């Protein structure tokens, strides 16, 4: 566990991950914050929704866009428990998320600081500020326990 209390949005994202886990989904959660308030929250749901694009980040971005009535999430922050994949990084760029906070790194499937490094490409439509590591131990433990139980 963290030595310091986690920021509330990351705690909320971890809570979402736990909800997803209870439904048999890979435990990843995300929240979108605007002006200090959570406006959308989601967990992974590809299995439950029969939708391979139903990652926590995409679902939270969709809900935030609906809440704001705008496809551009200017000034919004995305807090997620795992480094976003290429698809999610693309959605973050298209949504114009201002700041991305993620807990655990994903050397295998991540696309922010690993793999494709989407935001570093000249073709990236938008580059959010990126902060990583807050809640990494908690998020990592959730994922390890989830996959260990399935082996």
C-alpha positions as CSV (number, residue, x, y, z in Angstrom):
1,X,0.0,0.0,0.0
2,X,1.0,3.6,-0.4
3,X,3.0,5.3,2.2
4,X,1.0,8.5,1.6
5,X,-2.8,8.8,1.1
6,X,-3.7,8.6,-2.5
7,X,-5.4,11.6,-4.2
8,X,-9.2,11.1,-4.2
9,X,-9.5,10.6,-8.0
10,X,-7.0,7.7,-7.9
11,X,-8.8,6.2,-4.9
12,X,-12.0,6.4,-7.0
13,X,-10.3,4.8,-10.0
14,X,-9.1,1.9,-7.8
15,X,-12.7,1.5,-6.4
16,X,-13.9,1.3,-10.0
17,X,-11.3,-1.4,-10.7
18,X,-12.6,-3.4,-7.8
19,X,-16.1,-3.2,-9.1
20,X,-14.9,-4.5,-12.5
21,X,-13.0,-7.3,-10.7
22,X,-16.2,-8.3,-8.9
23,X,-17.9,-8.7,-12.3
24,X,-15.1,-10.8,-13.7
25,X,-13.5,-8.0,-15.7
26,X,-9.7,-7.2,-15.7
27,X,-9.5,-4.8,-12.7
28,X,-8.8,-1.4,-14.3
29,X,-10.7,1.7,-13.4
30,X,-10.8,5.3,-14.6
31,X,-12.4,8.6,-13.6
32,X,-12.6,11.9,-15.4
33,X,-12.2,15.0,-13.3
34,X,-13.2,18.6,-14.3
35,X,-12.6,21.5,-12.0
36,X,-11.8,19.2,-9.1
37,X,-15.0,17.1,-9.4
38,X,-15.4,13.6,-10.7
39,X,-17.8,13.8,-13.7
40,X,-17.4,10.3,-15.0
41,X,-16.2,6.9,-13.7
42,X,-15.9,3.5,-15.3
43,X,-14.3,0.1,-15.0
44,X,-13.2,-2.3,-17.8
45,X,-16.3,-4.0,-19.3
46,X,-15.3,-5.8,-22.5
47,X,-16.7,-9.1,-21.3
48,X,-19.9,-7.8,-19.9
49,X,-20.7,-5.5,-22.8
50,X,-19.3,-7.9,-25.4
51,X,-17.3,-4.9,-26.7
52,X,-13.5,-5.1,-27.2
53,X,-13.4,-1.3,-27.0
54,X,-15.0,-1.1,-23.5
55,X,-11.9,-0.3,-21.7
56,X,-12.2,1.8,-18.5
57,X,-10.6,4.9,-20.1
58,X,-12.9,4.8,-23.2
59,X,-16.0,4.3,-21.1
60,X,-15.1,7.1,-18.7
61,X,-14.3,9.5,-21.7
62,X,-17.6,8.7,-23.3
63,X,-19.5,9.3,-20.1
64,X,-17.6,12.6,-19.5
65,X,-18.4,13.8,-23.0
66,X,-22.1,13.1,-22.5
67,X,-22.0,14.8,-19.1
68,X,-20.4,17.9,-20.6
69,X,-22.3,17.8,-23.9
70,X,-19.0,18.1,-25.8
71,X,-16.6,15.7,-27.5
72,X,-13.7,17.8,-26.4
73,X,-12.8,17.4,-22.7
74,X,-10.7,20.5,-22.5
75,X,-9.4,21.1,-19.0
76,X,-10.2,17.6,-17.9
77,X,-8.0,15.1,-16.1
78,X,-8.1,11.3,-16.6
79,X,-7.1,9.1,-13.7
80,X,-6.6,5.5,-14.5
81,X,-5.2,2.5,-12.6
82,X,-3.0,1.1,-15.5
83,X,-0.9,2.7,-18.3
84,X,-3.3,3.2,-21.2
85,X,-3.0,1.0,-24.3
86,X,-2.7,2.4,-27.8
87,X,-6.5,2.5,-28.4
88,X,-7.0,4.4,-25.1
89,X,-4.1,6.8,-25.7
90,X,-5.7,7.6,-29.1
91,X,-9.0,8.3,-27.4
92,X,-7.2,10.5,-24.8
93,X,-5.6,12.5,-27.6
94,X,-8.9,12.9,-29.5
95,X,-10.8,14.0,-26.4
96,X,-8.1,16.6,-25.7
97,X,-7.6,15.4,-22.0
98,X,-5.4,18.0,-20.3
99,X,-3.7,15.7,-17.8
100,X,-3.3,11.9,-17.6
101,X,-2.5,10.3,-14.2
102,X,-2.0,6.5,-14.2
103,X,-1.0,4.2,-11.4
104,X,0.8,1.1,-12.7
105,X,3.1,0.9,-15.7
106,X,2.3,-1.7,-18.3
107,X,5.5,-2.7,-20.1
108,X,3.6,-5.3,-22.2
109,X,0.6,-3.4,-23.4
110,X,1.0,0.2,-22.4
111,X,1.4,2.9,-25.0
112,X,2.3,6.0,-23.1
113,X,5.8,5.3,-21.6
114,X,6.1,1.9,-23.2
115,X,5.4,0.3,-26.6
116,X,4.0,2.8,-29.1
117,X,4.5,5.9,-26.9
118,X,1.6,7.5,-28.7
119,X,2.0,11.0,-27.4
120,X,5.6,11.2,-28.5
121,X,4.7,10.9,-32.2
122,X,4.6,14.0,-34.4
123,X,1.2,12.8,-35.6
124,X,-0.3,12.8,-32.2
125,X,-3.2,15.3,-32.3
126,X,-2.8,16.3,-28.6
127,X,-0.3,15.6,-25.9
128,X,-1.6,15.6,-22.3
129,X,0.6,16.2,-19.3
130,X,1.4,12.7,-18.0
131,X,2.0,11.7,-14.4
132,X,2.5,8.1,-13.3
133,X,3.1,6.0,-10.3
134,X,0.5,7.2,-7.8
135,X,-1.2,4.0,-6.6
136,X,1.0,1.8,-8.6
137,X,1.4,-0.8,-5.7
138,X,-2.4,-1.0,-5.2
139,X,-3.2,-1.3,-8.9
140,X,-0.4,-3.8,-9.5
141,X,-1.6,-6.0,-6.6
142,X,-5.2,-6.0,-7.9
143,X,-3.9,-7.1,-11.4
144,X,-1.5,-9.7,-10.0
145,X,-4.2,-11.3,-7.8
146,X,-6.7,-11.3,-10.6
147,X,-4.5,-13.1,-13.0
148,X,-3.1,-15.4,-10.4
149,X,-6.6,-16.6,-9.5
150,X,-7.2,-17.5,-13.2
151,X,-4.0,-19.6,-13.6
